[in-house]
Amino acid sequence: MSPAPTADQYCTVLRTIYTRSNSKPINSEDIEIVINVLEALSELDFEDSEIYILGYDAIMYPVDEEKLVFSHETWLDRKAICSEFPFIFIHELISRQTATSFGIQSFYQQFVTTQSYTTLNQETTVVQELKRILESCSDEICLVREMLQNSDDSGATQFKILFDFRTHSSYHTPHNASLLSSNMHHWQGPAIWFYNDRLMQESDFDNLLCINGEGKSNDVTKLGRDGTGFCSAFYLTDLPSIVSGDKLYIIDPHMEYTEQSYGGSSTCRIDFCNKKYVRCYKDQLEPYQGVFGCKVLESQFYNSTLFRIPLRNGNIKSQLSVRAYDRARTEELQKIVIKYVEDILLFTENINLIEISELTQDTFTHAFDHVKPIYWIKKESEKSQSLLITERENLERSVQGESTDLSDSAFECTITSSTFQFPKRWLLCYTSGSGDELADVTREMRDEDLRVHAPVTTVAFHLDRLMDGYTECQSRLFSLYPLSQQWQLPYLCNGMFELDPSRMTLFSEDTDDLRSRWNDSLICHNLTNAVLNLYSCIANRIKEKKGDPDLYSQFLFKVFSKDMCKSVIWEDFCGEITRKLMESPLELFATNGDSWSCFSEVVILHEKDLKEKIADKYFNEQLINSIKTFLTNT
C-alpha cells in the first residue's frame, strides 16, 4: 500500500495545473482534481506559500490574493458583483472549512465586524444565562419598561413604539432572497419597533452585550436598574437588531442565523452606509426602510436609535422560549402597552413624548411618514434640567457611602394624551441625598459588592383633585415603573427601591437583609421628606385660593389612616411622618378663618373631640398616642 501524498506533493499538483492553465478556465477533469487536492491539503500542516485555489469562473488564483472571498448562497449573482466590486469568489464546490483553512474570508465578512455576548458567569452558556434571566420577566411589559428606561437614561426626549404586522417578500421566498443566511427568513415577518431620538454610543452597545454586567451601575445620572435590561427582548424574539448612526447590529445568541456568515460570533455590526452591502443585501435591510425616518437602503446616516424585535412565531424552534405571537396575541399586547405608559411618563427624567403606532400589510413603506399614532401622551414641565444632573455631585457622594444632606425640590407638569378630554396637572416633589442611616447601609452594600442606587424618591399628586373634589383612589407604588404593590395614600410614590426577583414588589420586609434596610431607610427618611414637601406645596396652593381647604384636610389626614399600618415598613413610615409633622415649623394646618398654624400651635379643645369626632374617621391608634405624648411634653 503506497503512502499518502505529502503537503509538498499536493502543492506541486496545484502549481502544475495553474501553470498549464495560463490564467484561463480549466476543464471539468482538472476542476475535480483541484477540489480534491484542496480538501486533502486543508487537513495537513503546510508551509508552502505558493498555493493556488479555484475561482468561481474556473480560473486558478494564488491563495494569498486579498480579493478572494467565499459564499455558498445560491441567490448571489457572483458575476454581477465581481463586475461592480473588487471581489473574486472561489468555486462553490470548495467547502467553507477548506476556504477558512487557507485564510479566505466569507463574502459577508467584508462588511461586518463581530463581537460576542459576554456573561459574568463563565460556567454557563449565553443561552443558559439568558434563560435564567428571562425567568424573572413576568410578562411582555418588562421589555417595554426596559426600553423606555434605557431611552430615558440615554437623554432621549421622544420614545415611540410601532406594532408592525407586515410580512416581507423574503419571508415567503428565502432561497431567492438576499439574506445573511437562508434561515434568516423566519425573522422577516411581524415585529415590534422601539425608537428614541438619541444616537447610540459605542459604549452603550458594549453594555448591551454584557449579561448581568456593570453597565450603568456607576453612573448616578442613569436610573436604569440591574436585572433583565436588554435581555428582556428575548422574551419575544431570538434575533433582535438595532440601527443607529451608520451601523446595523444583529444579535444572535443561538449563533444559528449569522453563524454561517460570521464563524460562530453571537453578534455582528454592519456598516449600512457602505453601498456595497446595501447593493448585495437589499432584502435583509428592507424591513428597516422608512421606519421612523430610517433610510438604510439609501445608505443614510441615522441620527437616532431604532430597535427591531421580530416576533417569534410557531415555526421557530427556540432554546429560549416556546412563546409565539400571532396577530391576536400581539394586538392584546398593544392594548396593555397603551394602558401601561400613562403613569410611567410622570417619572421619566428626559422623555416627554410617547407615541404608539401600527403598520399593516397594505401600508406602503414610502407612506410611513404619514401614518398617524393610534395613541400618544406628552409631558410639559417647569423643570429645565434633569434632577440627576443638577444633583449629580451630591448623588455621587451618596453612592460612595458619604452622608449627604437631604435636598428637596418641587415642580408642576401637565400631561396631555390622545385619550384625555382635558390635560392633567401634576405636582411632583423630589427628595435626594442619604443622611447618616442610609449612608451606613450604602457602605455595607458596597462592601458586599451589591449595586447601590441613587437615593432618590418622588411623590406625585394630581392637582385637579383639589378643585374637582376628593375621591378615594387606588394609588400606585413605583420604582421607575409601576409595582404590583398598592398603598393607601392619594398620590403616586416613586423610589429607587430594592425589589424581589419578580421586580414587581419591594424586597421582603421581614428580614434584616441589607436590601430591606435600604428600603426602610429610603422610605422613612427620603420619602417622608418628599411627602412633607408635598403637604407644604399643597398648603401654599390652598392659601392662594387654588384649592378646597376641606379637601386638603382629608388629603393631609389620610397618611394617618388605619389602613396604612398593615405592614412593618409602612407602620414605620407613618410613625416617622407623624414625628416630622409634629416637629415641623411649617404651617400646614388650617385653623380659624384664613389662619394657618404649625402643629405645636394647634390647640385641641378636648381629647374626646379628638378621639370620637376625628380619630375614628381619620387617625390610627399610633397617631392618637403620639399626639397625647406630644401634648404632655409640650
Buried (B, 14 or more C-beta within 10 A) or exposed (E): EEEEBEBEEBBBBBBEBBEEBEEEEBEEEBBEBBBEBBBBBBEBEBEEEEBBBBBBBBBBBEBEEEEBBBBBBEBBEBEEBBEEBEBBBBBBBBBBEBBBBBEBBBBBBBBBEBBEBBBEEEEBBBBBBBBBBBEBBEEBBBBBBBBBBBBBBBBBBBBBBBBBBBBBEBBEEBEEBBBBBBBBBBBBBBBBBBBBBBBBEEEBBEBBBBBBBEBBBEBBBBBBBBBBBBBBBBBBBBBBBBBBBBBBBBBBBBBBBBBBBBBEBBBBBBBBBBEBBBBBBBBBBBBBBBBBBBBBBEBEEBEBBBBBBBBBBEEBEBEBBEBBBEEEEBEEBBEEBBEBBBBBBBBBBBBBBBBBBBBEEEBEBEEBEEBEBEBBBBBEBEBEEBBBEBBBEBBBBBBBBEBBEBBBBBBBBBBBBBEEEEEBBBBBBBBBBBBEBBBBBBBBBBEEEBBBBBBBBBBBBBBBBBEEEBEEEEBBBBBBBBBEBEBBBBBBBBBBBBBEEEBBBBBEBEEEBBBBBBBBBBBBBBBBBBBBBBBBBBBBBBBEEEBBBEBBBBBBBBBBBBEBBEBEBBBBBBBBBBBBBBEBEBBBBBEEEEEBBBBEEEEEEEEEEBEEEBBEEBBBEBBBEBBBEBBEEE
